[in-house]
Amino acid sequence: MSALTKRVITAIAIILFVGLGLFFLPRWVYAMVVILLIAGGLNEFYVLIEKKGIFIYKYFGILMGIFIPLSIYFRFEPTKGWELLFIVTSTLIFFVLQFIRKDSSQAIVGISTTLFGIFYVSWFFSFLIKIRFLPHGTLLVAFLLLVTKMGDVGAYLIGKSMGKNTLIPRISPKKTLEGSIGGLGFSLGAAIISKLYLPFISIFHLLAMGVLLGFLAQLGDLCESLIKRDCQVKDSGAHLPGLGGILDIIDSIIFATPIFYYYLLYFKLIP
């Protein structure tokens, strides 16, 4: 079976699974899927960092990362701006763990990298639960996934067939300028089509979000490519045939999700 065939079959399976989860399964199942993706993505991220020889508290970092989506799902907010309290508490805990460690080398790098993984994978991706709990949340999540993932498809197809000029070869030698433009075009088209099921959002905002989310999806993909390049690996994992690991699947959504959430709130697009 060719790599392209594996990629297409895996992508279709993911789309069907997400579609069923959004429209037919209860909220707690949806939240559980997001939490499992966060846990798996964090584990992949920490394994990449360990390959560089950096000491991190992997399992405690994953535990802290799981706490964020759980607190959002159960609406646990002991104080206003609890995220800041969580950041301070987490930082103190990691310092205490360093105190009881016999070796003080790589303390700053280890703490910083572990915290970065929590923010990069867990906090940002947890906004999928916040969006799901908004009015019309199911349709909004569908819009986010459709626009970002159609951008992935467009970049891959156009880049494969017409790509000649590499975008940033030192980070991702296979990504091309033509593929990037094609990806934005597919994202924009997906946003326009979404008017069919998002009639309460103006075409102007759909177009703006199509461009914004399409750009952020590609930026997220490049950011993960930078991390993998630094760690000298091709894929973050091998869980999904033709697509790589969990991080390879969610990279295009990581930055797009929180910005999409705040865009909706800032422009008061929720009826």
DODREN-509448 format. One line per field, with one value per residue: x, y, z of N, C-alpha, C in turn; residue number from 1. Coordinates in steps of 0.05 Angstrom, whole numbers, padded with zeros to 5 digits. Example, Ala and Ser with C-alpha at 12.3 -4.5 7.8 and 13.67 -1.06 7.14 Angstrom:
n_xx = [00264,00257]
n_yy = [-00114,-00045]
n_zz = [00156,00142]
ca_xx = [00246,00273]
ca_yy = [-00090,-00021]
ca_zz = [00156,00143]
c_xx = [00264,00258]
c_yy = [-00066,00001]
c_zz = [00156,00157]
resi = [1,2]
***
This chain:
n_xx = [00017,00013,00045,00013,-00039,-00045,-00045,-00091,-00132,-00125,-00136,-00190,-00214,-00204,-00234,-00286,-00290,-00285,-00329,-00372,-00363,-00372,-00426,-00459,-00443,-00441,-00422,-00382,-00354,-00332,-00299,-00265,-00238,-00209,-00176,-00147,-00119,-00088,-00057,-00030,-00004,00029,00062,00089,00116,00150,00181,00209,00240,00270,00303,00341,00373,00357,00338,00275,00212,00174,00126,00100,00093,00056,00013,00001,-00013,-00059,-00094,-00110,-00149,-00187,-00203,-00227,-00270,-00300,-00311,-00279,-00258,-00225,-00209,-00211,-00180,-00152,-00115,-00066,-00054,-00047,-00002,00038,00037,00051,00103,00129,00124,00155,00205,00212,00215,00263,00296,00299,00325,00386,00424,00440,00445,00422,00376,00347,00336,00307,00261,00239,00228,00192,00149,00137,00119,00070,00041,00043,00021,-00021,-00051,-00064,-00091,-00133,-00172,-00207,-00247,-00270,-00291,-00328,-00366,-00391,-00449,-00478,-00433,-00416,-00420,-00384,-00335,-00333,-00327,-00276,-00243,-00253,-00235,-00180,-00160,-00174,-00140,-00091,-00098,-00101,-00051,-00018,-00035,-00030,00023,00048,00036,00047,00087,00147,00181,00215,00192,00212,00268,00307,00278,00232,00241,00206,00161,00128,00124,00082,00049,00035,00005,-00036,-00058,-00079,-00117,-00152,-00169,-00196,-00237,-00264,-00282,-00318,-00357,-00377,-00416,-00464,-00479,-00469,-00503,-00509,-00462,-00427,-00408,-00363,-00334,-00327,-00294,-00250,-00235,-00224,-00177,-00144,-00144,-00126,-00074,-00052,-00056,-00017,00027,00029,00041,00092,00119,00118,00149,00197,00210,00215,00257,00298,00302,00318,00284,00237,00180,00134,00114,00091,00038,-00005,-00019,00015,00010,00039,00052,00012,00021,00034,-00016,-00047,-00018,-00031,-00075,-00064,-00046,-00086,-00134,-00140,-00138,-00180,-00222,-00219,-00226,-00280,-00305,-00287,-00307,-00359,-00391,-00423,-00489]
n_yy = [-00024,00043,00104,00149,00126,00103,00150,00176,00139,00137,00191,00196,00160,00187,00234,00213,00191,00237,00266,00233,00235,00289,00299,00257,00232,00237,00296,00284,00242,00265,00303,00266,00243,00288,00296,00247,00254,00298,00276,00236,00267,00300,00261,00244,00291,00298,00252,00264,00306,00281,00250,00286,00286,00314,00323,00313,00318,00276,00243,00270,00318,00304,00289,00339,00365,00338,00355,00406,00405,00374,00407,00448,00421,00405,00454,00478,00530,00560,00611,00678,00683,00634,00606,00633,00623,00568,00565,00589,00554,00505,00517,00524,00473,00442,00464,00448,00393,00392,00406,00359,00326,00293,00309,00372,00391,00416,00438,00487,00483,00435,00447,00490,00467,00426,00455,00485,00445,00433,00481,00486,00439,00420,00464,00499,00463,00448,00486,00467,00442,00485,00513,00475,00478,00526,00563,00532,00502,00452,00459,00500,00476,00439,00473,00496,00450,00433,00477,00481,00429,00421,00458,00431,00388,00415,00440,00395,00368,00408,00423,00375,00366,00414,00440,00477,00516,00518,00529,00540,00512,00494,00480,00450,00414,00394,00425,00474,00539,00542,00501,00522,00568,00541,00513,00554,00572,00527,00527,00576,00565,00525,00554,00589,00554,00537,00573,00551,00521,00555,00603,00648,00675,00726,00732,00761,00754,00699,00694,00722,00691,00644,00656,00671,00625,00587,00606,00603,00548,00528,00553,00527,00476,00484,00499,00452,00421,00447,00433,00377,00375,00398,00358,00317,00279,00246,00238,00251,00206,00138,00123,00130,00107,00130,00182,00192,00211,00230,00285,00301,00301,00339,00386,00428,00449,00468,00523,00550,00539,00566,00620,00623,00616,00662,00700,00692,00708,00761,00789,00779,00737,00696,00676]
n_zz = [00000,-00018,00007,00000,-00006,00045,00075,00057,00072,00128,00140,00123,00159,00208,00200,00196,00247,00280,00261,00277,00332,00344,00330,00347,00394,00467,00506,00544,00523,00477,00504,00530,00487,00468,00513,00514,00466,00480,00522,00493,00454,00487,00510,00464,00451,00496,00492,00446,00465,00504,00472,00457,00500,00544,00611,00637,00673,00654,00663,00705,00680,00639,00672,00695,00648,00633,00672,00658,00612,00639,00682,00652,00629,00674,00692,00731,00768,00812,00822,00794,00732,00736,00707,00710,00764,00761,00728,00760,00805,00780,00762,00812,00833,00798,00808,00862,00854,00828,00870,00901,00869,00854,00817,00792,00741,00678,00698,00689,00634,00634,00667,00639,00588,00601,00621,00575,00541,00565,00558,00502,00479,00515,00539,00496,00460,00491,00485,00448,00477,00504,00460,00442,00482,00474,00450,00394,00390,00369,00313,00306,00322,00281,00238,00249,00246,00194,00162,00176,00166,00112,00092,00102,00066,00017,00014,00012,-00036,-00077,-00069,-00080,-00134,-00161,-00136,-00134,-00113,-00054,00013,00068,00070,00107,00151,00134,00082,00042,00039,00000,-00033,-00069,-00051,-00001,-00016,-00043,00000,00031,-00004,-00006,00048,00050,00013,00041,00085,00061,00041,00090,00103,00094,00139,00180,00185,00217,00220,00187,00117,00111,00160,00158,00113,00133,00177,00150,00122,00165,00200,00163,00154,00206,00214,00178,00200,00250,00233,00211,00257,00288,00253,00258,00311,00306,00270,00300,00338,00305,00279,00236,00240,00293,00317,00307,00304,00270,00208,00150,00166,00212,00279,00337,00347,00295,00272,00301,00299,00263,00286,00336,00346,00320,00347,00401,00383,00347,00383,00415,00376,00361,00409,00415,00371,00379,00356,00369,00373]
ca_xx = [00000,00030,00043,-00010,-00063,-00047,-00051,-00119,-00149,-00124,-00149,-00219,-00222,-00204,-00256,-00311,-00291,-00290,-00357,-00390,-00359,-00384,-00455,-00475,-00434,-00444,-00400,-00361,-00338,-00316,-00278,-00246,-00221,-00190,-00157,-00129,-00101,-00069,-00038,-00013,00013,00049,00081,00106,00133,00170,00199,00227,00259,00289,00322,00362,00388,00348,00323,00249,00194,00154,00100,00087,00084,00032,-00008,-00007,-00026,-00086,-00110,-00122,-00175,-00207,-00213,-00245,-00294,-00316,-00314,-00265,-00244,-00225,-00205,-00211,-00154,-00139,-00093,-00042,-00048,-00038,00025,00055,00038,00066,00131,00140,00126,00179,00229,00215,00224,00292,00310,00303,00341,00414,00439,00428,00450,00399,00352,00332,00326,00287,00237,00227,00218,00169,00127,00130,00102,00043,00028,00042,00003,-00045,-00067,-00075,-00109,-00156,-00192,-00228,-00269,-00283,-00307,-00351,-00386,-00404,-00473,-00471,-00405,-00411,-00416,-00360,-00313,-00333,-00315,-00247,-00229,-00256,-00217,-00151,-00153,-00175,-00115,-00071,-00103,-00094,-00022,-00006,-00041,-00018,00052,00057,00033,00057,00108,00174,00197,00213,00184,00235,00281,00322,00259,00216,00249,00186,00140,00133,00108,00058,00033,00025,-00016,-00058,-00070,-00095,-00141,-00171,-00180,-00215,-00260,-00279,-00295,-00341,-00378,-00388,-00439,-00488,-00487,-00464,-00516,-00508,-00436,-00427,-00389,-00337,-00319,-00320,-00270,-00227,-00227,-00212,-00149,-00130,-00140,-00109,-00047,-00044,-00052,00009,00047,00031,00054,00120,00130,00124,00171,00221,00216,00225,00283,00317,00306,00328,00266,00219,00153,00133,00108,00083,00012,-00025,-00006,00016,00009,00058,00042,-00011,00029,00033,-00044,-00058,-00001,-00044,-00098,-00055,-00047,-00112,-00157,-00145,-00143,-00208,-00240,-00220,-00238,-00309,-00314,-00280,-00326,-00386,-00403,-00441,-00516]
ca_yy = [00000,00067,00123,00166,00111,00102,00177,00181,00121,00147,00217,00191,00148,00208,00252,00199,00189,00263,00272,00218,00245,00315,00301,00235,00223,00258,00315,00273,00225,00285,00313,00245,00241,00310,00290,00226,00265,00314,00258,00223,00288,00308,00239,00245,00315,00293,00232,00278,00322,00262,00242,00306,00283,00334,00310,00325,00303,00269,00234,00291,00338,00293,00291,00367,00371,00327,00370,00430,00399,00364,00430,00462,00405,00406,00483,00483,00555,00568,00640,00690,00680,00611,00597,00644,00608,00542,00569,00594,00529,00485,00524,00519,00444,00433,00472,00430,00367,00395,00406,00332,00311,00293,00323,00398,00398,00419,00445,00508,00473,00415,00460,00506,00450,00412,00475,00492,00423,00436,00503,00482,00417,00417,00488,00508,00444,00446,00504,00451,00437,00510,00519,00456,00486,00551,00559,00522,00493,00430,00470,00516,00457,00428,00494,00497,00426,00433,00497,00474,00404,00425,00471,00410,00373,00432,00443,00370,00362,00428,00421,00350,00367,00438,00453,00480,00534,00510,00551,00543,00486,00485,00470,00430,00416,00386,00445,00493,00563,00536,00486,00541,00584,00523,00507,00577,00572,00506,00537,00597,00553,00511,00575,00599,00532,00535,00591,00534,00512,00577,00627,00671,00689,00740,00722,00775,00741,00672,00697,00730,00668,00625,00664,00670,00597,00574,00615,00592,00519,00524,00561,00506,00454,00491,00499,00424,00412,00458,00417,00351,00380,00401,00331,00300,00257,00252,00239,00251,00179,00120,00112,00133,00100,00150,00209,00195,00210,00248,00313,00306,00306,00362,00409,00450,00459,00478,00553,00560,00535,00588,00645,00621,00619,00691,00715,00690,00724,00790,00801,00772,00723,00675,00687]
ca_zz = [00000,-00021,00028,-00006,00001,00074,00085,00051,00088,00155,00142,00122,00185,00228,00194,00204,00276,00291,00255,00295,00359,00347,00327,00358,00420,00488,00510,00560,00504,00462,00522,00535,00463,00469,00535,00505,00446,00494,00536,00473,00442,00507,00512,00440,00454,00516,00481,00428,00481,00517,00451,00457,00525,00565,00633,00642,00689,00634,00673,00720,00660,00627,00692,00697,00623,00633,00691,00645,00599,00659,00696,00634,00625,00699,00698,00756,00767,00840,00824,00768,00720,00749,00691,00722,00789,00753,00718,00783,00820,00765,00763,00838,00837,00783,00823,00885,00844,00822,00896,00912,00850,00862,00797,00786,00713,00660,00714,00676,00609,00640,00676,00617,00567,00611,00621,00548,00530,00577,00545,00473,00472,00531,00543,00470,00448,00509,00476,00434,00496,00508,00436,00441,00502,00466,00434,00368,00392,00351,00286,00307,00321,00254,00221,00255,00236,00164,00150,00180,00153,00083,00085,00100,00041,-00006,00013,00004,-00064,-00095,-00067,-00093,-00163,-00174,-00120,-00145,-00096,-00026,00030,00087,00067,00131,00170,00122,00054,00024,00037,-00021,-00033,-00084,-00032,00019,-00028,-00048,00026,00039,-00022,00004,00073,00043,00001,00062,00101,00045,00041,00116,00106,00092,00165,00199,00174,00236,00217,00161,00098,00116,00181,00148,00097,00150,00193,00132,00117,00191,00209,00144,00159,00232,00210,00165,00219,00269,00220,00209,00284,00295,00236,00271,00335,00297,00257,00322,00351,00284,00273,00213,00250,00322,00326,00285,00312,00248,00182,00129,00177,00234,00306,00344,00342,00267,00266,00315,00297,00249,00302,00362,00348,00308,00365,00419,00369,00337,00406,00423,00353,00364,00432,00411,00351,00388,00334,00379,00377]
c_xx = [00018,00025,00018,-00037,-00067,-00055,-00081,-00138,-00149,-00139,-00180,-00229,-00223,-00228,-00283,-00313,-00298,-00319,-00377,-00388,-00373,-00414,-00471,-00466,-00437,-00419,-00376,-00343,-00320,-00293,-00256,-00227,-00200,-00168,-00137,-00110,-00080,-00048,-00019,00006,00035,00070,00100,00126,00156,00190,00219,00248,00279,00310,00345,00380,00381,00332,00297,00232,00170,00127,00085,00077,00058,00009,-00018,-00022,-00054,-00105,-00124,-00148,-00196,-00219,-00232,-00271,-00312,-00320,-00302,-00249,-00244,-00221,-00205,-00183,-00138,-00116,-00066,-00034,-00037,-00008,00045,00059,00055,00096,00143,00144,00151,00205,00234,00225,00254,00308,00317,00318,00371,00431,00426,00432,00424,00374,00335,00320,00303,00260,00223,00215,00193,00145,00118,00113,00073,00028,00022,00021,-00023,-00063,-00080,-00096,-00135,-00179,-00213,-00252,-00284,-00301,-00332,-00373,-00399,-00431,-00465,-00442,-00398,-00405,-00390,-00335,-00310,-00320,-00285,-00232,-00230,-00236,-00188,-00143,-00155,-00150,-00092,-00073,-00094,-00064,-00008,-00010,-00028,00012,00063,00057,00046,00080,00135,00193,00194,00208,00206,00250,00296,00304,00243,00222,00228,00163,00147,00115,00082,00039,00020,00002,-00041,-00073,-00088,-00120,-00161,-00184,-00202,-00240,-00277,-00294,-00320,-00364,-00392,-00411,-00465,-00497,-00480,-00477,-00514,-00481,-00435,-00405,-00362,-00321,-00311,-00295,-00246,-00217,-00215,-00183,-00133,-00124,-00123,-00080,-00036,-00040,-00025,00031,00051,00046,00084,00133,00136,00147,00197,00230,00227,00252,00304,00323,00315,00311,00247,00190,00154,00127,00100,00056,-00008,-00012,-00008,00016,00029,00045,00019,-00004,00028,00004,-00054,-00042,-00015,-00067,-00089,-00057,-00074,-00134,-00161,-00151,-00171,-00228,-00242,-00230,-00268,-00319,-00310,-00301,-00355,-00402,-00422,-00468,-00527]
c_yy = [00025,00086,00141,00152,00109,00129,00183,00165,00130,00173,00213,00179,00168,00226,00239,00197,00215,00271,00258,00228,00271,00315,00279,00225,00245,00274,00302,00255,00243,00295,00291,00241,00263,00305,00268,00236,00283,00297,00245,00243,00297,00286,00240,00268,00310,00272,00245,00293,00304,00252,00262,00305,00302,00319,00326,00307,00296,00262,00254,00313,00329,00295,00320,00376,00361,00343,00394,00424,00389,00387,00446,00447,00407,00435,00490,00509,00567,00599,00652,00690,00657,00601,00608,00630,00581,00544,00572,00568,00508,00491,00518,00489,00433,00441,00454,00403,00368,00395,00378,00315,00314,00309,00350,00407,00398,00426,00466,00498,00452,00427,00475,00489,00435,00430,00482,00470,00425,00458,00496,00461,00418,00442,00497,00489,00441,00466,00491,00445,00463,00517,00501,00464,00512,00544,00552,00511,00470,00440,00486,00498,00445,00448,00496,00474,00425,00453,00490,00449,00405,00440,00451,00395,00389,00435,00418,00365,00382,00426,00397,00352,00391,00451,00454,00496,00527,00534,00558,00517,00476,00474,00446,00430,00408,00406,00467,00517,00558,00520,00503,00557,00566,00516,00530,00579,00551,00515,00558,00585,00538,00530,00585,00579,00531,00554,00575,00525,00532,00603,00652,00685,00701,00728,00735,00761,00712,00673,00704,00707,00646,00631,00661,00642,00581,00581,00602,00561,00513,00532,00539,00482,00459,00490,00470,00413,00422,00441,00390,00354,00383,00375,00310,00275,00266,00256,00239,00224,00162,00108,00111,00128,00123,00179,00214,00193,00229,00277,00320,00311,00332,00387,00433,00462,00474,00508,00564,00559,00558,00615,00646,00627,00649,00709,00715,00708,00754,00803,00793,00758,00701,00686,00679]
c_zz = [00000,00003,00025,00001,00031,00086,00081,00069,00117,00159,00141,00148,00207,00225,00203,00234,00289,00286,00273,00324,00364,00348,00341,00386,00441,00492,00525,00543,00487,00479,00527,00511,00462,00490,00527,00484,00459,00508,00516,00460,00461,00509,00488,00442,00473,00507,00462,00443,00494,00497,00449,00482,00547,00586,00638,00660,00671,00645,00689,00701,00646,00646,00694,00671,00621,00651,00677,00631,00619,00674,00679,00631,00650,00708,00726,00754,00795,00843,00796,00757,00732,00733,00701,00747,00782,00743,00741,00799,00806,00766,00790,00843,00822,00796,00847,00876,00837,00848,00906,00892,00857,00843,00790,00757,00697,00675,00699,00650,00614,00649,00654,00595,00576,00612,00593,00535,00540,00563,00515,00465,00488,00532,00517,00459,00465,00501,00458,00451,00501,00484,00435,00460,00496,00452,00405,00367,00373,00323,00285,00307,00293,00234,00224,00242,00205,00151,00153,00165,00123,00074,00083,00074,00017,-00009,00003,-00026,-00083,-00094,-00081,-00123,-00176,-00159,-00132,-00126,-00067,-00009,00050,00088,00091,00153,00159,00092,00034,00021,00017,-00019,-00048,-00066,-00011,00008,-00033,-00022,00035,00022,-00013,00030,00068,00031,00022,00080,00087,00045,00068,00122,00106,00120,00187,00189,00191,00235,00189,00143,00102,00138,00173,00131,00114,00166,00175,00127,00143,00200,00189,00148,00185,00230,00198,00184,00240,00258,00218,00237,00293,00279,00248,00295,00326,00284,00279,00336,00331,00281,00250,00222,00281,00334,00302,00291,00289,00221,00162,00140,00200,00261,00311,00340,00313,00257,00277,00311,00284,00265,00327,00365,00339,00329,00385,00406,00357,00360,00413,00401,00356,00387,00427,00393,00357,00366,00343,00385,00405]
resi = [1,2,3,4,5,6,7,8,9,10,11,12,13,14,15,16,17,18,19,20,21,22,23,24,25,26,27,28,29,30,31,32,33,34,35,36,37,38,39,40,41,42,43,44,45,46,47,48,49,50,51,52,53,54,55,56,57,58,59,60,61,62,63,64,65,66,67,68,69,70,71,72,73,74,75,76,77,78,79,80,81,82,83,84,85,86,87,88,89,90,91,92,93,94,95,96,97,98,99,100,101,102,103,104,105,106,107,108,109,110,111,112,113,114,115,116,117,118,119,120,121,122,123,124,125,126,127,128,129,130,131,132,133,134,135,136,137,138,139,140,141,142,143,144,145,146,147,148,149,150,151,152,153,154,155,156,157,158,159,160,161,162,163,164,165,166,167,168,169,170,171,172,173,174,175,176,177,178,179,180,181,182,183,184,185,186,187,188,189,190,191,192,193,194,195,196,197,198,199,200,201,202,203,204,205,206,207,208,209,210,211,212,213,214,215,216,217,218,219,220,221,222,223,224,225,226,227,228,229,230,231,232,233,234,235,236,237,238,239,240,241,242,243,244,245,246,247,248,249,250,251,252,253,254,255,256,257,258,259,260,261,262,263,264,265,266,267,268,269,270,271]
***
